[in-house]
Amino acid sequence: MLSQSLLRRVLTSLLLSSTVWSTYVVHEKRESAPSGFVHLSSAPDDQMINMRINLAMRNQSGLEAALEKASSPTSPNFREWLTKEQVESFAAPTNETVNAVTEWLSSFNIISTPATPAGDWIKFTAPVKTANQLLNTQFSVFNHTGSGHTYVRTLGYSIPSDLQPHVKAVHPTTSFNGPLRARSPITAVSVAKSASSVEKRTTVPADCNSTITPSCLQDLYGIPTKLVSPSTKSKLGVAGYTPQNADAEDLATFLKEFRPDLPSNLTFITELYDGATNIQDGTQAGLEANLDTQYTVGLVNGIPTVYEDIGYTTKDGPDDGYLDSINYLISQEAPPLVFSTSYGFDEESALSLSLTDAYCNAIMQLASRGVSVTFASGDGGVASSPDLQCEGSPFPPTFPTCPYATLVGATQNIPEIGAGLTAGGFSNYFPQQSWQADAVNAYIDKLGTTYAGLYNASGRAYPDVSAQGGTVEIIINGHADYVGGTSCSSPIFSSVIALLNDELMSAGKPPLGFLNPWLYANPQAFNDITSGNNPGCGTEGFSASEGWDPVTGMGSPNYAAMRTAAGL
């Protein structure tokens, strides 16, 4: 005779094995793979696939409200950032969600584990045959023609209808992206005008109109040069991705050349994730990695700078690496208070809405803890990416347009104008935000019917701010090189925020944290850029204008004015 406990286990096993999830509904689909991907074949049944599921938060609206209170300059709770534990209490899924999804996975003999401290992401590995059954789909092998890499993806998948309130996204499924690319640092040839052709600012050396160096940025933006205290509480992080390598010897050469006033032993801290390897061989130094570390360490006067190096396998794809870069910081007790990323995708062609939304929610968690998350806006003008074919089509937005990230466009020349490569415009995934409504609508009113139907006037507008991205000098493999693009702008702007954080915390005040509501509430804190445009898609693009515009945002940093606006 079976014991009571054994009987219960047998009955439970029978119930799970006999569960029929017959009411499947489509959770997400796309009509075809994006340009650049070719379907090769059905994925082999026995191929293992690493998967993760984003579970609904226990109280997402509560976290959104808490962040709004902490980031709004008019709130009595302004800059009262949340603790790690407080954020996790909002983000953790309910027991009902966990149990429902666990039962579903168990019925296919799948065991999952939490992928984040809050448990809002879970992960598991399963053969393709099981994944096909689980999601009522057919995974296939797609070739990314530009790189030759292959990825296992599907054009659509379904889940049981009663799980829809619990499951936000399943990955990898309908998101397609080739190898993660930087925001196109390019060898500068004729980015800037000649020194004799434009008016100079009296405080900025003339040669800064042909080559940007740290001293140019210090003069142009009023960035301080004094070494910070060794006990500073400020910390800055920059994202790096395989196969980019940040070279410490090149940084030492850069500092000797451009910041000889700083200690010769200053360098960056390297943190490796997902099997990343930051190889110290000058011949393998990366343009993007060196740019990001040289224009943070070289500007922040001794504030610790962390090179967050994320690896990923070509099998799983770069989407995993990007998500991990945010989730790793979320898991840290004391993450960098500014995190700059100069990599990205195109909003709709690469990532699904569900995965984009899940990424944005992860950024929201980080921002709620007082971290300023910045991104280069992209280098294709209104086309988002330089190689995107969109003539005669609506302007494709960049990624991410997440409202909890601060997007940084590029300027060039002295005096500054908007750099033509700056990706700027309006999201199709996220709506216009209340903190930017007045500034953005004023621009749209001036625009009138120009480009009507080519952009989403009700979408989240970007970039938010800008900084130099013209002819920026770096050291790579021991030699000088010149790069341009919003890749330069994000670490430069982020360094300004890190320096302000140092002053704030030294005065016993909280860090700037989630920036956007404060940025738009203080237009006087920025150099308003009124010239330049960002052509693309067969058009001249948007034009810079007084106030906010889709080329330079609110403008470039004015350190003294930002300091005052920050309450210093």
HUQUI-V621159 format. One record per backbone hydrogen bond with DSSP energy under -1.0 kcal/mol. CO is the residue of the C=O (numbers start at 1). NH is the residue of the N-H. If there is no record, write none. Layout:
co: (CO;CO)
nh: (NH;NH)
This chain:
co: (3;4;5;6;7;8;9;10;11;12;13;14;20;23;25;28;34;36;38;41;44;45;47;49;51;52;53;54;54;59;60;61;62;63;64;65;66;67;68;70;72;75;77;79;83;84;85;86;87;88;90;92;94;95;96;97;98;99;100;101;102;103;105;105;106;113;120;121;122;123;124;126;127;128;129;130;131;132;135;139;140;141;141;142;143;144;144;149;151;153;155;157;157;159;160;161;163;163;166;169;171;173;181;182;194;201;205;206;207;207;212;213;214;215;216;217;218;221;229;235;236;237;238;240;241;245;247;248;249;250;251;252;253;254;255;259;263;269;271;273;273;277;279;281;282;286;287;288;289;290;291;293;294;296;296;300;301;304;305;306;307;307;308;309;310;313;318;319;320;321;322;323;324;326;327;329;337;338;339;340;341;342;345;346;350;352;353;354;355;356;357;358;359;360;361;362;363;364;366;366;367;368;372;373;374;375;378;380;381;383;384;385;390;397;402;406;407;407;408;409;410;411;412;417;419;421;425;430;433;436;437;438;439;440;441;442;443;444;447;449;451;454;455;456;458;460;462;464;465;467;469;470;471;472;474;476;479;481;482;483;484;485;486;488;489;490;491;492;493;494;495;496;497;498;499;500;501;502;503;504;505;515;516;517;519;522;523;525;527;531;532;534;536;539;542;549;552;555;556;558;559;560;561;562;563;564)
nh: (7;8;9;10;11;12;13;14;15;16;17;18;22;161;159;157;37;145;143;141;47;129;128;126;124;171;122;168;169;63;64;65;66;67;68;69;70;71;72;79;75;78;80;81;87;88;89;90;91;92;59;58;98;99;100;101;102;103;104;105;106;107;108;110;109;123;55;115;53;113;51;49;131;132;133;134;135;137;158;43;153;40;41;151;38;147;148;144;142;140;30;27;28;25;163;164;166;167;56;54;52;154;344;184;197;204;208;209;210;211;473;217;218;219;220;221;222;559;232;337;306;340;308;310;244;286;251;252;253;254;255;256;257;258;259;262;266;307;309;276;311;279;281;284;285;290;291;292;293;294;295;297;298;299;300;303;228;236;269;238;271;309;240;273;242;317;322;323;324;325;326;327;328;330;331;332;372;237;374;239;376;183;399;350;176;356;357;358;359;360;361;362;363;364;365;366;367;368;369;371;370;82;339;406;341;408;423;383;384;385;380;388;393;347;405;375;464;465;377;467;419;469;417;412;422;381;462;460;436;440;441;442;443;444;445;446;447;448;450;452;454;395;457;459;432;427;425;554;409;411;485;472;212;483;481;479;476;474;188;472;186;488;490;492;493;494;495;496;497;498;499;500;501;502;503;504;505;506;507;509;508;519;520;521;522;525;526;558;556;418;544;382;539;536;534;553;555;466;527;562;563;564;565;566;568;567)
